[in-house]
Amino acid sequence: MSPSGPLISVTDLRKVFGVRDENGKHADFVAVDDVSFDVNRGETFGLIGESGSGKTTTGRMVLGLEKATSGSVTYEGNELVGLSDLDMRRYRKHVQIVFQDSGSAFNPRRSVGAQIAYPLTLFRMAGRAEARAKVLDLLDRVGLLPSHYDRYVHEFSGGQRQRLGIARALVTDPDFIVLDEPTAALDVSVQAQILNLLKDLQRERDLTMLLITHNLALVEHMCEHAGVLDHGKLVESGPVDDLLTNPTTDITRKLVDAVLEPELSAAHG
């Protein structure tokens, strides 16, 4: 890990949505409430929480896909909150996301290879032939075949779709990737393959990652540090080992118990 400190710094990040209450009156819903954390270079930071805790909204704000109500997100010390669309596009090359269901992020009417290659021509990083060669290389690296380049997303299994999503995230050689529940829709055996692939790629490419999940077992496997979100607030953060062995909040204890239960039931079964 580089001694130059965090690649991404999130400070007092807040997101308020305007909603209507049951009487039709305007009300504010605070989805993310003054959240702060750092992601050091080369590490994976885990953001854990139950459904509705604000973790995905936080990840989307870090990427600039959702505008923050207030607070700060810096990338290499440069402020991202409030950037113009043009400036945000320059930053896009450096930060990418792998969605929960990567298949839904692909256009069903275009070949997957052409879609993965598209950012290379958009950002003028490569000509057509060079872009195709780079994508074929990436497909190979994530465990897919050259013939997959010209296929369509409906022809792939869930695990293959996640591999395609990873290839697409890597094509611009980003420094930082947000993983939003990257294995939630997959079988357990496929989950392990995808997580191990991500760990290998992280080592090879010196990637910094933010893992968003409800599953503490994933965080234990992937992360050194993590934070726990509950109703938009970061209630606990620190080394993953500390969170697992000495949780200080009810929500963290609940997440720890969820990790332990399958092992206990296996022992009794």
N, C-alpha and C positions, 0 to 999 in steps of 0.2 A: 504494500500500500504506500502510495506516495506521501511524503511528509508535508506536501503543500496543502493538506487539509481538504475540506469538502469540495466536491464538484458542484453539488446542488445544496443550496441553503434555503430552507423554508422558514419564514418568520411571521408569526401572528397572522397566518392565512385564514381568511374568513369568507364564507359564501352565504349570502342571504337570498332566498327565493321569495318572490311575492306570490302569495296564494290566496284563495278565497276560503273563508271558514264556512261552517254549515249554514250560517245566516246570509251568505253571499257578501259579507264584509271583507275588505282587503286585510290581509294579515301577513306578517313576516315569518318565514320559516328559516331558522338558522341551521343550515345543513353542515357547515364546517365552522367551528368556533375557536378562533385564535390558536391555530395549530402551528407548532414550530418543531423542526427536526433538520438534521444535516445528513447527507449521504456522502460518505467519503469515497474518494477515487478507488475504483477497483473492487468495491464491496457491494453486497446486496443488502439493502435495508428493507426490513419487512414492515408493512403497515397492515395490522390485523384488526378485524372487527367483525361484528355480526352484520347481517343484512340491514341496510339503513343507517349504518354508523357514520357514513360520510367518506368512506375510504376511496371509493371510485371517483367521487366528486373532487377529492383532494388530488388524486392522480391526474385527473383531467385538467385541473388548474395548473399543476406543475408543468404540463405539456402545452399549456395555452389553448387547449381545446374548449375550456370553460373559463369565462372571465371572472377573476377574483373580485369580490366586493371590496376587500381591503387586504393589506398585508403585502408581503414581499416574497418573491421567488428569484433567487439569483443562480445563474449558471456561469461558473468560472468568474464569479464576482460581478457579472453583468445582470442588471435588473431586467426581468422579463414581464412583470406585471405592468400593463399599460402600453406595451409595445404596439406599434402600428402593424397592420397585416403584412406589409412588405418586410419589415424588420423581423417579424415572426417567421416568415418564410425562410429567411436566411438561417434562423436557428433550427428550423425543422430538420435539416440534414443531420444535425448532431444528436437529436433526441427522437426516439421512436417508441411505438407501443405494440405489444402483442395482446390481442383481445382474448376474452374468454372463449368465444367461438370465432376463430379466424376466418372460417368459411363465410360468415355473414358479411365480412368486410370486403369480399371479392365480388366483382361484377359477374353474374352468371353467364353473360353473353360474350365475354372476352377470355382468351386463353390466360391461364394463371401466369405463364412465363412473361407474356407481354405486360401484364399488370405489375409484376415484380420489377420489371425493367424500367417501367415508366418514370420513376423519380430520377433515374440516371440521365434521361434526356431532358426532363423538366428542369433539373438543376444544371444542365449542360456539363455533366460529369463524364459523359461518354457518348460516342457515336453509336449508331444502331448495332453494328456487328460486335463492337466491344461490349456493349450493354448485354447483348445476348450471351456472349462468352462468359461474362461475369455471373449472370444468373444461372447458367448451366453449372458453373463452378460451385455456386452457393447451393443449388439443388442437391448436388452430389454431397456437399458437406453436411447438409441436414438429413441425409439418408434417403433422398428421392432419386429418380432416374432421369436421364436426359429426355426420354420420351414424354415425361410428365410436363415438359415446357408448353406443349401445344394442346394440353387437355384443359377441360373446364372444371370448375370447382365441385360440381355435383358428382364428379367421377372419383372423388377422394373420400377416404374414411376420416373419422374425427381426428385421429392421431396424425394422419397425413396433412390434414388441413392446418393443424397447429404447426407442423413443420414448414408448410408454405408461409404461414404467418410470421414465423421466425425468420425465414429467408427474406421475406419482404421487409421486415424491420431492420435487417442487417445490410441491405443492399447499398445504402449510402454511407456505410462505415461509421455509424453513430458512436458516440462515447457513452451514451446514456439510454437505457431502455426501461420503460414501465411495463411490468408484467401484470395485467389485470386478470386475476383468477385464471392463469394460463392453462390449468389442468382440471378445472372444475367439472367440465363436461366429459371427461375421459375415464375409461376403465383404469383400475389401479395399476395394472401391469404397464399400460401405455403411459400413465402419469410418470412413473419412474424413469422411463426412457426419455421422455421430454425434459424432465428436470435434469437428468444427467447430461443430456445434450446441451442444455443452457449453461450448466456449470463448465463443461468443456469449452464452449464458445467464449465464456467469460474469461477463462484463463488465456485462451489463444489471442483474444482481441483486446484484452485489458478493459473489459466493459464494466461500467458502473450500472447497477440495476436497482429499481424500486419494485418490490414484490407486494402486490395487493391481494390479500386473501382472508378468508374466514378460518383457515385451517392452520393451526399452530404447528402441526407436524411438518407441513411444507416449509414453514419458517425455520424450524429446527434443522431441516435438511439443507436449506439454501443460504441462511442469513447469519451474520455475526451480531448485528444490532437490529432492534425492532421497536415499534411503538404500537400501543393499543388504543384504538379509537372507540368511544362509546358516546352515542348521540352527538356526534360532531366534535367532541372534546378529546384531546390526547390525554388519557388518564394515567398512562404509565409508559416509560420508555427506558431502554438500556440494553446491555448485552443479553442475547437470547437465553443463555444459560441461567442468568439471574431471573428472568421472567418465568422460566419453567420451574426453577427450584424454589423461588421465593416470591410468588406473585403477591402484590400488595393490594389489589382491588378485586372486588367480586367478579367483575367481567373477565379479568385475566384468569382467575381461578376456574371460572366456567369453561374458558377456552382450553386451559390445561387439562381439566377433567375430560373434555371431549377427545383429547389426544390419548389419554390413558385408557379410556373405556374399551376400545377394541382389543387391546392387549389383555386387559382383565377378563373380558368375556372369552377370549381365546384360551386363557389359562384355565378357566372354569369349564370350558366346553369339552 
